[in-house]
Amino acid sequence: MRGFISAIRTLTLIPIPGKTEDDFSAALSWFPLVGFFIGSLLFGLAWLWLRISWLHWPEGNALLLVLFQIILTRGLHLDGLADWADSWGGRDRQQRLAIMKDSRIGSFGVLALGVVLLAKYIFFCRLVGSGTFIWIIFISGLSRALLVNLLVGLPYARPESGMGRPFTEGASVKRLLCAHLFLLFAIVYFGPIGLALWSIGCAATMLLKARFKKTFGGITGDLLGAGNELLETLLLMLCALPGPGLQNHLGWKFLF
C-alpha cells in the first residue's frame, strides 16, 4: 500500500497518513486507481450540486468542477502543460528543455492554459447537462493510466535529476500491466464505449510518445503533466459529443 500512498501524495494534495515507498515508480501501478478516486470526487460534487441546487444551472456546476479539479491536483499537470507550450518557441532540444525549466510563464503557456480550461468547462457543462457525467470517473482513471504508457520506453530527457526521473527509472512493463488491470475492471462496468476510449487513448499516447521523443529526446515531469491534460481533454470531448445518448450505452446490455 506504500505505492498507493505515494500515488495519492503525487497526484493530489490529500495529506494521507502512512509511509511512502522508497521506489517512487511503485506508485505508477496505482495511478489509475487514484484517477478513479479523483473522478469519483468530481462525480459526487456534480451529483450533489444537482440535488441541492434550486436552479438548473449546468454552467455553474461545470465551473465548480474545473475549480475543484485544479485545487485537488494542485494544478500540477496544468503547470506542465504551460511549460510544454512555452517550449514551442525553442529552436532546438536543449533550448526547449531550458524553457520548460524556467519558472516564468510565457504567452504560449497562458494561451494553452486558457484553451484547455475553457475546453474542460465546455465539456463538463455538456456532460452535466446531458446527465452523462459518470464518464468523468472513467476518464480520470484512464488518463492517469496512460501516463504510465508515456513513461515506459522513454528515457528521462534531462541529464540532471528532476521530479520525473524517479518515475522514469523504475517504469517497466510490469508496472504498465498492473496499471491497466484496474482499467480492465472499469471497462467491465462501462462497456464497449469504455473499451473504445481506452483504444483511442492508447493510440493518442503513442503519438505523444513519438512527438516527445523527437522534440525532447525523452520524457520529463512537465511532459507528463502536459500529456495528462491533453489526453484528458481529448477523452472528455469524445464523451461530450454524443450528449444524452451516451448514457444509453453504459455497460454491455445494449448489445443484446
C-alpha positions as CSV (number, residue, x, y, z in Angstrom):
1,M,0.0,0.0,0.0
2,R,3.0,2.3,0.2
3,G,2.8,2.7,-3.6
4,F,-0.8,3.8,-3.3
5,I,0.1,6.4,-0.6
6,S,2.9,7.7,-2.9
7,A,0.5,7.9,-5.8
8,I,-2.1,9.8,-3.7
9,R,0.6,12.3,-2.5
10,T,2.0,12.7,-6.0
11,L,-1.3,13.3,-7.9
12,T,-3.3,15.1,-5.2
13,L,-2.9,17.5,-2.3
14,I,-4.5,15.0,0.1
15,P,-2.1,14.5,3.1
16,I,-2.8,10.8,3.5
17,P,-1.0,9.4,6.5
18,G,1.5,6.5,6.3
19,K,4.9,5.7,4.9
20,T,5.7,6.2,1.2
21,E,7.6,3.7,-1.0
22,D,11.3,4.4,-1.4
23,D,10.9,3.3,-5.0
24,F,8.7,6.1,-6.5
25,S,8.0,4.0,-9.6
26,A,5.9,1.7,-7.3
27,A,3.3,4.5,-7.4
28,L,2.8,4.0,-11.1
29,S,0.7,0.9,-10.8
30,W,-1.7,2.9,-8.6
31,F,-2.1,5.9,-10.8
32,P,-5.4,4.8,-12.4
33,L,-6.9,4.0,-9.0
34,V,-6.1,7.4,-7.8
35,G,-7.5,8.8,-11.0
36,F,-10.8,6.9,-10.3
37,F,-10.7,8.4,-6.9
38,I,-10.3,11.9,-8.3
39,G,-13.1,11.3,-10.8
40,S,-15.4,9.9,-8.1
41,L,-15.0,13.1,-6.1
42,L,-15.8,15.2,-9.2
43,F,-18.8,12.9,-9.9
44,G,-20.0,13.3,-6.3
45,L,-19.7,17.0,-6.4
46,A,-21.7,17.2,-9.7
47,W,-24.3,14.9,-8.3
48,L,-24.6,16.9,-5.0
49,W,-24.9,20.2,-7.0
50,L,-27.9,18.7,-8.9
51,R,-29.5,17.6,-5.7
52,I,-29.2,20.9,-3.7
53,S,-29.4,23.5,-6.5
54,W,-32.8,25.1,-7.0
55,L,-31.8,26.2,-10.5
56,H,-30.9,24.1,-13.5
57,W,-27.5,25.7,-14.0
58,P,-25.0,23.2,-15.6
59,E,-22.6,26.1,-16.3
60,G,-22.2,26.8,-12.6
61,N,-21.7,23.1,-12.0
62,A,-19.1,22.8,-14.7
63,L,-17.2,25.8,-13.3
64,L,-17.2,24.3,-9.9
65,L,-15.8,21.0,-11.3
66,V,-13.0,22.8,-13.1
67,L,-12.0,24.8,-9.9
68,F,-12.2,21.7,-7.7
69,Q,-10.0,19.7,-10.0
70,I,-7.4,22.4,-10.1
71,I,-7.4,22.6,-6.3
72,L,-7.4,18.8,-5.7
73,T,-4.5,18.2,-8.1
74,R,-2.6,21.5,-7.1
75,G,-2.6,22.4,-10.7
76,L,0.3,20.1,-11.1
77,H,-0.5,18.9,-14.7
78,L,-1.6,22.4,-15.8
79,D,1.9,23.7,-14.8
80,G,3.4,21.1,-17.0
81,L,1.1,22.0,-19.8
82,A,2.1,25.7,-19.7
83,D,5.8,24.8,-19.6
84,W,5.4,22.5,-22.6
85,A,3.5,25.1,-24.6
86,D,6.2,27.7,-23.8
87,S,8.8,25.4,-25.1
88,W,7.3,25.7,-28.6
89,G,9.4,28.8,-29.0
90,G,12.7,26.9,-28.6
91,R,14.9,26.4,-31.6
92,D,16.4,23.1,-30.6
93,R,16.1,20.3,-27.9
94,Q,18.3,21.9,-25.3
95,Q,16.6,25.3,-25.6
96,R,13.2,23.7,-25.3
97,L,14.3,21.9,-22.2
98,A,15.7,25.1,-20.7
99,I,12.5,27.0,-21.4
100,M,10.5,24.3,-19.6
101,K,12.7,24.6,-16.6
102,D,12.1,28.4,-16.4
103,S,9.6,29.1,-13.6
104,R,8.2,32.1,-15.5
105,I,5.2,31.6,-17.8
106,G,5.1,32.9,-21.4
107,S,2.4,33.8,-23.8
108,F,2.2,30.3,-25.3
109,G,1.7,28.9,-21.8
110,V,-1.1,31.3,-21.0
111,L,-2.9,30.5,-24.2
112,A,-2.6,26.8,-23.7
113,L,-4.0,27.1,-20.2
114,G,-6.8,29.2,-21.4
115,V,-7.8,26.9,-24.2
116,V,-7.6,23.7,-22.1
117,L,-9.5,25.2,-19.1
118,L,-12.2,26.6,-21.4
119,A,-12.5,23.3,-23.2
120,K,-12.9,21.4,-19.9
121,Y,-15.5,23.8,-18.8
122,I,-17.5,23.3,-22.0
123,F,-17.2,19.5,-21.9
124,F,-18.1,19.4,-18.2
125,C,-21.1,21.6,-18.9
126,R,-22.2,19.2,-21.7
127,L,-21.7,16.1,-19.5
128,V,-23.6,17.6,-16.6
129,G,-26.4,19.0,-18.7
130,S,-26.9,15.7,-20.5
131,G,-26.7,13.6,-17.4
132,T,-23.7,11.6,-18.6
133,F,-21.1,12.9,-16.0
134,I,-20.5,9.4,-14.7
135,W,-18.0,9.1,-17.5
136,I,-15.8,11.6,-15.7
137,I,-14.8,8.8,-13.3
138,F,-13.6,6.5,-16.2
139,I,-11.8,9.3,-18.0
140,S,-9.9,10.4,-14.8
141,G,-8.6,6.9,-14.3
142,L,-7.8,6.3,-17.9
143,S,-5.8,9.5,-18.4
144,R,-3.7,8.7,-15.3
145,A,-3.1,5.1,-16.5
146,L,-1.9,6.5,-19.9
147,L,0.8,8.4,-18.0
148,V,2.4,5.0,-17.4
149,N,2.3,4.4,-21.1
150,L,4.2,7.6,-21.7
151,L,6.9,6.6,-19.2
152,V,7.5,3.1,-20.3
153,G,10.1,3.0,-23.1
154,L,11.1,6.7,-22.9
155,P,14.3,7.8,-21.2
156,Y,14.5,10.8,-19.0
157,A,15.2,13.8,-21.3
158,R,17.3,15.8,-18.9
159,P,20.9,14.9,-18.0
160,E,20.3,16.3,-14.5
161,S,17.8,15.0,-11.9
162,G,14.3,16.2,-11.9
163,M,10.8,15.4,-10.5
164,G,10.1,12.9,-13.2
165,R,13.4,10.9,-13.1
166,P,12.5,8.6,-10.2
167,F,9.3,7.5,-12.0
168,T,11.1,7.1,-15.3
169,E,13.9,4.9,-14.0
170,G,11.6,2.4,-12.4
171,A,8.9,2.4,-15.2
172,S,8.5,-1.1,-16.5
173,V,6.1,-3.3,-18.5
174,K,5.1,-4.9,-15.2
175,R,4.0,-1.5,-13.8
176,L,2.2,-0.9,-17.0
177,L,0.2,-4.1,-16.9
178,C,-0.7,-3.6,-13.3
179,A,-2.0,-0.1,-14.0
180,H,-4.1,-1.3,-16.9
181,L,-5.5,-4.2,-14.8
182,F,-7.5,-1.6,-12.9
183,L,-8.8,-0.3,-16.2
184,L,-9.9,-3.8,-17.2
185,F,-12.2,-3.9,-14.2
186,A,-13.6,-0.5,-15.1
187,I,-14.2,-1.5,-18.7
188,V,-16.3,-4.4,-17.5
189,Y,-18.7,-1.8,-16.0
190,F,-18.5,0.9,-18.6
191,G,-18.8,-1.5,-21.6
192,P,-17.7,-1.2,-25.2
193,I,-17.6,2.6,-25.1
194,G,-15.1,2.4,-22.3
195,L,-13.1,-0.1,-24.4
196,A,-13.2,2.3,-27.4
197,L,-12.0,5.2,-25.2
198,W,-9.1,3.0,-23.9
199,S,-8.1,2.2,-27.5
200,I,-8.2,5.8,-28.7
201,G,-6.3,6.9,-25.6
202,C,-3.6,4.3,-26.2
203,A,-3.3,5.4,-29.8
204,A,-3.1,9.1,-28.9
205,T,-0.5,8.3,-26.3
206,M,1.7,6.5,-28.9
207,L,1.6,9.7,-31.0
208,L,2.6,11.8,-28.0
209,K,5.4,9.5,-27.1
210,A,6.8,9.7,-30.7
211,R,6.5,13.5,-30.5
212,F,8.2,13.8,-27.2
213,K,10.9,11.5,-28.3
214,K,11.6,13.6,-31.4
215,T,11.4,17.0,-29.9
216,F,12.8,16.4,-26.4
217,G,14.6,13.1,-26.6
218,G,12.5,11.5,-23.9
219,I,10.2,12.4,-21.1
220,T,10.2,14.9,-18.1
221,G,7.7,15.7,-15.3
222,D,6.4,18.7,-17.3
223,L,5.8,16.5,-20.3
224,L,3.9,14.0,-18.2
225,G,1.7,16.8,-16.9
226,A,1.1,18.1,-20.4
227,G,0.3,14.6,-21.6
228,N,-2.3,14.1,-18.9
229,E,-4.1,17.4,-19.7
230,L,-4.1,16.8,-23.4
231,L,-5.3,13.2,-23.1
232,E,-7.9,14.0,-20.5
233,T,-9.3,16.9,-22.6
234,L,-9.5,14.7,-25.7
235,L,-11.4,12.0,-23.8
236,L,-13.8,14.5,-22.3
237,M,-14.5,15.8,-25.7
238,L,-15.3,12.4,-27.1
239,C,-17.7,11.7,-24.3
240,A,-19.3,15.1,-24.5
241,L,-20.0,14.8,-28.3
242,P,-22.9,12.2,-28.1
243,G,-24.7,14.1,-25.4
244,P,-27.6,12.3,-23.6
245,G,-27.2,9.3,-26.0
246,L,-24.0,8.2,-24.2
247,Q,-25.9,7.2,-21.1
248,N,-27.9,4.6,-23.1
249,H,-24.7,2.9,-24.0
250,L,-23.3,2.4,-20.4
251,G,-22.5,-1.3,-19.9
252,W,-22.9,-4.2,-22.3
253,K,-26.7,-4.8,-22.2
254,F,-27.4,-2.7,-25.3
255,L,-25.5,-5.3,-27.4
256,F,-28.1,-8.0,-26.7
